C-alpha cells in the first residue's frame, strides 16, 4: 500500500516547557503564519481563546494543518496544566505520534510524566525536544538521564547542544556529523551547516558512537558496516531509527531554544523522518455492535468509513462543531453518516480543515486525516461515526472523575434557564465537567478537575456566554462506601392506580478494594425471578449508586449480589422490583459500616533549596505525607500526598513563603477514608 504523506502529531509537556512557543515557530517556518506570535505578548496563534492570551497558558487543545517537505502535518497543541488533562487525553487518543517538549532547566517535571504515561496507554510513538537551552541552569545531559530514569524509555540522542545558557549558539547533527547555526536576522528561517569545531569533536564522536551502538542492536547492516570500518550512510541510520521509533523502542532526542529560533526546523525534519504515517500503525481494534465481538479495522482508504469524534466545540454561528479523526474510508460534505453509539443518522453539512480558531472548507476527508464537521446534532466526545452496515464502535475514552465543586447561581432569576443551557453546552464540550441540581436546596452545582479548571469555565460563562453568575466557595466532592459486609431483606408493597405492586428481594453488600468500581451480580435463577425483573433490580441498584448512603455523595467500590427473591406473577412488577432494589441497597449499606471517602491529591512542589524545610513543614501542617525529596541543579522537587480539602489557598501560601519562586502541580491520586485532621 502506498503511504500517504500525513503526520498526525501532538505537542505535549509540562506547563511552561515551551509547547505553544514551539508550535508558533512551526507555523512560521511552514508558511502557515507570516509572523511569529508570542505567548508572553498574548498573541500566540494557537492560544486563541481570550483567557489563554490573558493567562499565558494553553487551556484547550488547538488543531492546525501545515506542510513541510511535501508532507501534510496535522498538529495539535495540548495544554500542560493538569486541570485540563482531558484535553491531552482525547488528543493522544487520535494521534499517530507526539513531540514531548522538556525544559532544559526543569527537566522531566511532574506533568511531563503524566502525559508520557498517557501516551504509553495509547501506544503513541514519540520524539523528545529539549527546549530552553539558552536559559540559566540548562543541562541537556541531565534531562536525558532523567528521561531514562523517570520515564523508563531509551533516549537516542541525535542532536547535541553547542554551548549552554547564554553561550548556546546552535546544535551538532550526529547523523550527518555537522554543526548547524541559525540566522538571527530572518528569525532563524535559514541556517548554515559546517564542520564540527575541534573543541566539540571528541564529544560528538562519543555520542555518535552511542547512537550507532543503539541502532546496531536493531540492524545487522549497521553492525557489519561498523565492524568493517565502513562508512554508515545517513539514509541507513534514518531508516533504522524510524523503525525503532515507530515500534517505540527508541526515543530520538533533539535540542534547541524555540524563543531564539534555534532548532525548530530540525524538529520538523524529525517529525517527517521518524514519526509514523497513519498506514504504518497496526490495525485498530473495534467492537462490532451486531456480532458482539472485537474486530480489527485496517487503516486505509479501502475500508468502510469510520471516524472517532474526539472533541466538541460550541460556536455562536455554527452551533456544535465536531473534531473527527478518520481511521478508515472517506467522508464527503453533504452526505449522511450513522452515529453508531447513538444508533441515529446524522448529516455532514460542511467539512472544514482546522487552523486554531480559523477554518477552511473542504469537500471530503480521507483515512488518516483530522477534520471538523458542522451539522452533527447528537454526537458527543468519544462517539464513533460510520456506516449502518458495519456498526463498529471504536474504543471509548476514559476520563478522571471531578474532585472539586462550587455552587453557581445567576444574578437574576430570569437568567436561570439561560445558565442551564450554557452549562449543558460546556458539559458536552468537556467530559470532565459535571453539573447537577441539589435536590434539597435547588442550587446548581458544577464539578471539575481543580480550582483553575472551574475558574476558567466560570469566566467562559460570564464573558463568552454573557451570563452573569455568582459562585460559591470551592467544595470537595467526597465519595461514600462501606467497610463491612451485610445482608438485607427488602419488602416493597404499594397500591398504585388500584393495582398492587409487590416485591421482595435479599441483597448482600460487601466492600471492594479501592479503585474496583461498583459491581452487581445475581445468584438467582431465571426460574425463581424472570429476566425482566432481574434487569429491574439491576437498574434500581445502579441508579441508587449515585445517591449515596448517609450524605448524598456518589458511592464507589461496593459489590452487590442478589441472593434471593420472591416473585408473584399477579402482583410483581418491574417498578416494584426496581424500587425495592433502590431502597434495599440504601438499607443494606447502612448496616455495612458506611464510610466517607475524600480525594487524596498527588502534589509536586518545586522550590529553591533555601526554602526546603519551610515548605516541607507547611505540607505536613496540611496533613501531607511527604513521599520523597529530589535535588535538582537549581531547586528541590518534593513529592507528597495531601487531602484536597487542605489544599485550598495553597498557591498563595507557597508564593508567600518562597518569595514567589515556588511552583506546584497537583493531580488526583485516590480516594481514602476521611480523617478528622
N, C-alpha and C positions, 0 to 999 in steps of 0.2 A: 504493500500500500504506500502510495506517495505521501510523505509527511507534509502537512501544511505548515507554513512558516508563521505559527502563532505561539506566543508565550503568555500564559495567564499567571501573573505573578503578584504577590503582595509584599508590602514593606512592613516589617513588624519589629518591635523593640520596646524597651523600657521608655517611660516618659523622658523627654529631653535628650534622647540619644541622637536626634537629628534626622528622624524619618521624613518629616514634611520638607525640611530644607533639601534633603537629597532628592525627594520627588520633584521639587521645583526645578532643580538642575537638570533632571532627566527630561522634563517637559521643554526646557530651554534648548538643550543640546539636540533633541529630536525634532525641533522646529515647531512643537505644539504651541508654545507661547513665545512671544517676541521680546519679553523682558523677564527678569528673574524677580519673582515675588518673595519677599522675606517674611518669615514668621514674626520676627521681632517688630516689624513695622505694621503688622496686621494686614499684610497684603498678599499672603500666600494663596495661590490659585486653588490648591487642594483643601485648604481650610476656608471654605466659602461661607459657612454659617457665621452670622454676626457674633455669636458667643465665642466661636473658635478664634476669631480675629481679636476679640477683646481680651480673652483669657490666655491666648498664645498656646493653646493645646488643641489636639485633634479630638473631636467628640464623636463624629460619625465617619464611617469608612467612605472615602470618596473614590469613585471609579473613573478612569480615563483610558483613552486608547491613543497610542503613539507608534511611530515606526522607526526602526533602527536596522541598518544593514539589510534592507529588504524583508525584515520581519515585522509582523504586527505584534505589539506588546500591549496587552490589556493589563493595566496597572491599578492596584487597589492600595491606597494609603490608609493604614489602620490606626486606631487610637493606641496610645501607650498606657493610659491610665486604667487601673484595674477596675474602676467603676463601669467602664464601657467594654468589659470583656466579651459581651455578647457580639459586639461589632467585629471583634477579632475572630471569634469562634465561627460566625457564619461566613466570614471572608475565607478563612482557611478551608472550610468545607468545600468550596468550589474552586480553589486554586490548584494549579499543577506544580507550582514552585514558589519559593519565597526567598526574599532577601532579608536576613537578620542583621539589623544595624546595631552595633555596640559602640558605646562611648569609650574612647581610648583612656579616659581618666577613670570613669565609673566601672568599667569592665562589665562582667556578667551580673547585672543587677536583678533584683527580685522579679520584676515583671518580665525581664528577658527570659528567666527560667520558666515562668508561667506560659508565655506564648510559645516557647520552644517545645514544651511538653504537649501543648495543644496541637502543634504541628506534628509531633510524633504520633498523636492519636489518629490524625487523618493521613499519616504516611506521606507527608509533603517533603520532597527534596529541597535542600536549602543551600545557599551560598552565604558567606558571612562578610560583612563590610565593617571594618573598624574605623569609625569616623572620629573627627575632632583630634587628629594627630597634632594639630597646632596649639592645643590647649596646655596650660601649665599642669604638670603631673601626668601627661600622656605616656603610656607604656604599652607598646604594641605586643611585646613578647609576654608580658604578664597577662594580657587579655587572652592570648592564645592558650596559655597554661590554664586559665580559668575555664575556658570553653571545654578543655579536655576533662578537667576535674568535675565541674558543676553540671555540665550538660551531657556527660558520658558520650561524647562524639569524638570523631577523629579528624582534627583540622588538617587541611592540606594547604600550606602557605604557598601562594603563587605570586604575591607581591610583597616586597619589604619597603619600609619607610626610609627615606633619605633624611636623616636628622630627626629631631623631635621638638615639641613645643614651638617656640618662636623660630627655631632653626629648620623646621620642617619645610622642605622645598620641592619634593617630588617622590617618585617611587621607583623601585627596581623591579623590573619584569623578569621573574625567574625562568619563565618558559622560553623567552627569546633572549635572555641574558643581556638586557639593555637598561639604561636609565631613561626615565620619562619626566619631563618638566613641562608644566602648563604655562601658557602665556597670560599674564595678568591683564594686559591691555584690552583683550577681547573677551573678558570674563571666562578664560580657560577654554574657549571654543577650539583652539588649536594647541598642539603640544610638539615639543621637539624630543627626538629619541637619539641617544648616543651611547658610546661605550661606557662601561661602569668604571668609575674613578677607582684608583689604586686603593684608597683607604676603605672602600666598601667591598672590594673584590673577594677577599677571603671569606667574609661573612656571607656574601651572595653565593659563593661556591659551596659552602657548607649547607646552606638551606636548599640549594638546587639539588644537592646530593640526597638530602632527606626526602625531597619530593620524588626523585627518581626511585628511591628505595620503596616509598609507599606505593607508587604506581607499578613497580616491578613485581609486587605480590599479585597483581591482577593481570599482568601482561607478560607472557613468555617472550614476546618480541623485544620488549624494552629490556628485559633481563639479559637476553642473548646479546643485544647490541652493547649493553653496558659491559658485559664480561669480555667482549671482543675489543672494547675500547673504541667502538664506532660511535659516530655522532647520533644522537637521538633527536629526530626531527620534531619541530613544534606540533605538526599535524598529528603525530602519533601520541604525543603527550595529551593534547586536547581531546582526542578521541577516547583515550583510556580514562581521562579524568571525567569526561562527560558520562561515560558508562558507570563509573563508580559513584558519581553524584546522583544520577537518576535512581540507582539502586540503594541510595542512602548509606553507603559505606564510608564515603569521604565528604567533607565539607570544605570546598575551596575558600580560602581566606584572602581578602583584599584589604587595602587600607587607603585612606585619603582624608581630606578635610573639605567637606562639601561647601561650607560657608566661604572658603577661599578658592573654590572651584578647582580643587585638585582631586583627580582620581575617579570622577563620575563616569567619564567615557569608558574607562577600563571596566567599571562595574556593568555598564550596558553591554559591553563585549562579552563579559562573563555570563550575563543573563541569556544571551543568544547562544553562546558556546556550550554552556554546561547544564542549564535547566531544560526540562523536557518539553517537547511539543505534546499536545493532547493525545495523539495517537500512540506515543511511546509508552504511556502508562497502561497498567493492566486493566482488564475489563472491570466495570463497576458491578457490585452485587446489588440487585433489587429484589423486592418481594412481589411476586405475581399475585394480584388480588383475587383472581378467579381460581388458580391452581393451588393457592395457599402454600406456595413453596418459593424458595430463593432461586433466582435465575441470574445468569451472567449477561450483562449488556456490553457488547463490544463497542468501543468508542469509534465513531466514524459516520460518514455520510450515508452509508448503505443501510443502516439500521432504521427502526421505526423512530418517529420524532419523540424525543424525551428530554425534558429540561427540569431543573430544580429552581423554584422561587427562593432566593436566598436573602432577599431584603425587600421591604416595602417602604415607600416614602410618600408622604402626603403633599400634594401640590395644590395651590389655590385654584389654578385654572384647569389642570388636567385631572384632578382628583387623585386617587391612589395610583402610583406608578410602581411597577414590579420589576426588580432586577432579576434576570434569569441567567443561568448557566446552562448552555445546551450541551448534552452529552452524546446524543445520537440523532441522526436525521437532520431535518431543517424545518424552520417555521417561516411562514410568509405573512406580511402585513395584510389585514383584511380577512384572514382565514379563521375558522373556528377550531378550537382545541378542546381537549377533555381534561378537566381537573380531576385527577384520579383519586385524590384524597377525599374530595367533596362529592364525587360522583355527579358532577354537573358540567355542562358545556359552557365554555367562555369564548369570547371573541377578542382577537388581537386587532384593535382599531388602528394602532400605529406601532411601528418598531423604531427604536432610537438607539444610536450609539452614544454612550455617555462620555462627558468630559466635565468632571466635577459637577457644578450646578448648571452646565450648559449641555445641550444635546444636538445631534444632527440626525435627520431622518434617513432610514434605510429601508429597502424593500423586503429583504429576507435576512435570516441569521442561520448559520450552519453549525454543525457539531464542532465543539471546541471553543466556541465564541461566547462572549458575555454581551448581553444587550438589555435594553429597557423596554418593557411592554406597557402601552397605555390601553386601557379598556377592560382589564380584569376587574370583576366586581366582588368575587368571593374569595380570591386567593389570599393565603396567609403565609408567613415565613415558614419554609420547610415543606410546602406543598409541591407535588410532582404534577407537571402538565405533559400531556402526550396524546396518544390516540386511544379511542374507546376499545378498539380491537385487541390491543396489547396493553392491559392496565398494570403496568409495573410501577410500584412505589419505591422510590429511592430512599436510602437511609435517612431517617429524620434526625434533625439536630437536637442536641440536648443542652439546656441552659441551666445555670445555677439558680437556686431559689433566692428570692429577695430577702434581705435580713433587716431592713430598716423601713419604717413607715412614718408618715405625717398625715395629720388631718388637714383637709383643704376645703374651703367654703368660698363661694362667690360673694363679692361685696354687696351685691343686691340680689334679692330673691328671684328677680326676673331673669338673671343670667344663669340660674342653676341648670336648666336644661341645656343651654349652650356649653356650660362647663362639662356636663356629662358627655356631650357629643365630642368635645375636644379630647377628653380622657379616653374615649373609645378609639379615636384616631391614633393617639400616642401608644395605646396598648397594642394596636395592630402593627404599628411600626417597630416597637421594641418588645421582644419576647421576655425581657427581664423586668418589665414594668407592669405592675398589677394594680387594679383598682377594685374597691368593694364599698358597699354601703353598710355602716354599722347598724345591725337590726335594733339595737337598744336606743342609740342616740340619734340615728338618722344621719350621722356625719359621713362624708365621703372620705375614705382612707386610701392614700396612694402608697405603694411599696416599691422599693428599688434596691440597687446594689450598694449604695453608700450615700453619704451626705452630698457629695458633689453631683452624683447622678440625679438625685431628686432636685437639687438646686438648679441644675441645667434644665430639667423638664419643667419646673415651675416658671422659670424665666421664659421658656418657649410658650407656655400657656398665656402669660401676660403680654409678652412682646409680639410673638409671631401670630397668635390667635386673638389677641386683643380682648382677653377675658380677665378682668381684674379680680384677683382672689386673695384671700387671707390664708396663711399657712401656720399651722401649729408647730410646736417643738418636735424634733425628731423622736420617734419612739422605737424601741427594739421590737422586732417581730419574733416572739417566742414560739416554741412548739410544745405540744404535750405528748406524753407517752405513759407507759406503765412499767413498773419494776418487777411485778409478780405475775402470777397466773390465777385465773378464776373461771368458774363455770356458772352460768346463769340461765334460768328458765324464764322466758318472757311469754306472757299470755296477752293476747290482744283481742278485744271484743267491742265492736261498735255497730250501732244500727244507723245506717245512712239511707235516706230516701226509702225507708221501710224495708231495707234489705240488711240482713245480718252479715257482718264481716268478721270472721273468726280466724285466728292463727295462734299456733303455739310452737315455739322453737327453743332449742337448747344450744347456746353458744359457748364456746371455750375461747378465752383470750389469753395470749401469752406475749411476753416481751421478746423482741427480736434484737440481734446485735445492731449497734448504731450504723446507719447507712444502708440497712437492708430494705427499707421501704415497708409499706403496708402489704399484707397478703391475706387473701381469702381462699379457703378451701372447704370442700363439703365431703363428709363421710357418709352422707345419707343417700341411699339408692333412689333411683327414679321411681321404683315401685312404692316406696314409702312417701316420697314427695315428688310430684311431677316436675319435669324440667322447667316449665313456665314459672312455677312457684319458687324453684331454686334460684332462678335468674332474678326473681323479685327480691329474694333475700340478699343476693349479692349486690343488687342496686341499692338496697337500703343500707347495707353495711358500708359500701364505698361512698355513698352520699354522706353518711354520718362521720366519716374520717375527717372531713373538713370543718366540722362544727365544734370540735374539741370535747373535753371531758368536764373540767372544772372551770376553765377560764375563757373558753370560746376560741382558743388558738387551734390551728390545724394539728392533727395527731400524726405521729410518724412511728415507724418501726414496731407495729403491732401485728401479730398474727392472729387471725380469727378463723375458727373452724366451726362449721355447722355439724353438730354431732347427733342431733335428734330433732324430729319434727312430728307434729300431729296434724293430720290433714283430713278435713271433712269435705267431700265433693259438693255438698249442698251449700255450705256457708263459707268455705275457704276461698279467698280471692287474692289476686296478686297485690292489690292495695293493702290488704290486711298483713300479708307476709312482709311487704316492704316496710310498712310502719313498725311491725314487730321487730324487724332486724335493726332499724334505726334506734328504737328505744332500748332494745336488748343490748346493743353494743355499748351504749351510754351507761347502762346499769352494770354491765359486766366489768367495764373498765374501772368504775368507781370501787369495785371490790378487789381490784388487782394492783393496789398501791400506785395510784396515779402520781406522776411526777411532772414538774415544769422544766423544760429544757431551754437553754439560752444559747445563742450563737457565739462561738469562740472564734476570734479572728487571728489569722497569722499576720503578725506585724513585723516589718523590716524597717529598722531605723538606721539612717546614715548620719554620723555626726563627727566633728573633729575630735581628736584624741583628748584634748583638754577637758571636754565635757562628758567623757565616757561615764565616770562614776555618778554624776548628777542625773544623766539620762537613765541609767540602769535603775537608780534609786526611785526615780519618778515612775518608771514602768512597774516596779514592784509595788509601789503605793497604789497603783491601779489594778491590783490583783494579777499582775502579769507574771507568767512563768518564762524566764529567760532560757531559751534553748541553746544559745551559743553566741560567742562574740568572735568576729573575724577581723583581723587587722589588715587594712589596705595601706597603700602608699601615703595617702593624704587624709584618710578618715577611717573610722571604725564602723563595722556592719554588725548590728545587734539583731538577732532573730528571737522573737518572743511570741507567746500565745496569750491573748488577753480577752476577757469578756467584752463584747461590743458595747454594753451599757456603760462601761468605764472609759470608752474612747471618745466620747463627745467632747469637743473643745480641745482635743489633744494637739492639733496643728498649731494653735495659738500658743499653747503651753510650751511646745517643743521649740518654736521660733524664739520665744522669750528666753528660755534657759540656754540657748546656743547662739544668741545674738543673730538670729536669722540664718544661721549656717547649717542647721539640721533639717533633714527631709525624712519622710517616711512613706511607705506603701503598705496598704492593708488589704487583705482579701479573706473571704470566708474560709474557715478550716473545717469545723464540725459543730454539731450540737452536743452540749453536755449538761448534766443536771445542774440547775441553778443553785449557786451557793448563797449564803446570807451575807457575804462580804460585799 
